[in-house]
Amino acid sequence: MIKTTVTTPANTYQLCIQQHLNQVSVDIDANTPNLAVATFRLTVSDTTIAHYFVNYLGGILAMAFQSTMSDAHFLSNLQQIINQELPNWQRSY
């Protein structure tokens, strides 16, 4: 499991990547009217590939987010990750 917290002037966001057997999930949690909770899930063929995705997404989060940043910058980076890295993942809100 990889967890990170990003604090912006307006909100605090929790990001979590975790693996359960051959499924990887990315959870985005914030107490805002615009983005309450979003989860993206991907089921792959085996646990080794799932572990690869956890590490891959963990690297992307490390490059995209800082512990404190502007709301606009955070949301822009989050939108880019959702559009480029997670477009075919199952979404739930």
URBELHU-V130335 format. One record per residue. RES is the residue in one small letter. SS is DSSP state (alpha for helix, beta for strand, coil for the rest). Layout:
BEGIN
res & ss
RES & SS
RES & SS
END
This chain:
BEGIN
res & ss
m & coil
i & beta
k & beta
t & beta
t & beta
v & beta
t & beta
t & coil
p & coil
a & coil
n & coil
t & beta
y & beta
q & beta
l & beta
c & beta
i & beta
q & beta
q & beta
h & beta
l & coil
n & coil
q & beta
v & beta
s & beta
v & beta
d & beta
i & beta
d & beta
a & beta
n & coil
t & coil
p & coil
n & coil
l & coil
a & coil
v & beta
a & beta
t & beta
f & beta
r & beta
l & beta
t & beta
v & coil
s & coil
d & coil
t & alpha
t & alpha
i & alpha
a & alpha
h & alpha
y & alpha
f & alpha
v & alpha
n & alpha
y & alpha
l & alpha
g & alpha
g & alpha
i & alpha
l & alpha
a & alpha
m & alpha
a & alpha
f & coil
q & coil
s & coil
t & beta
m & coil
s & coil
d & alpha
a & alpha
h & alpha
f & alpha
l & alpha
s & alpha
n & alpha
l & alpha
q & alpha
q & alpha
i & alpha
i & alpha
n & alpha
q & alpha
e & coil
l & coil
p & coil
n & coil
w & coil
q & beta
r & beta
s & beta
y & coil
END
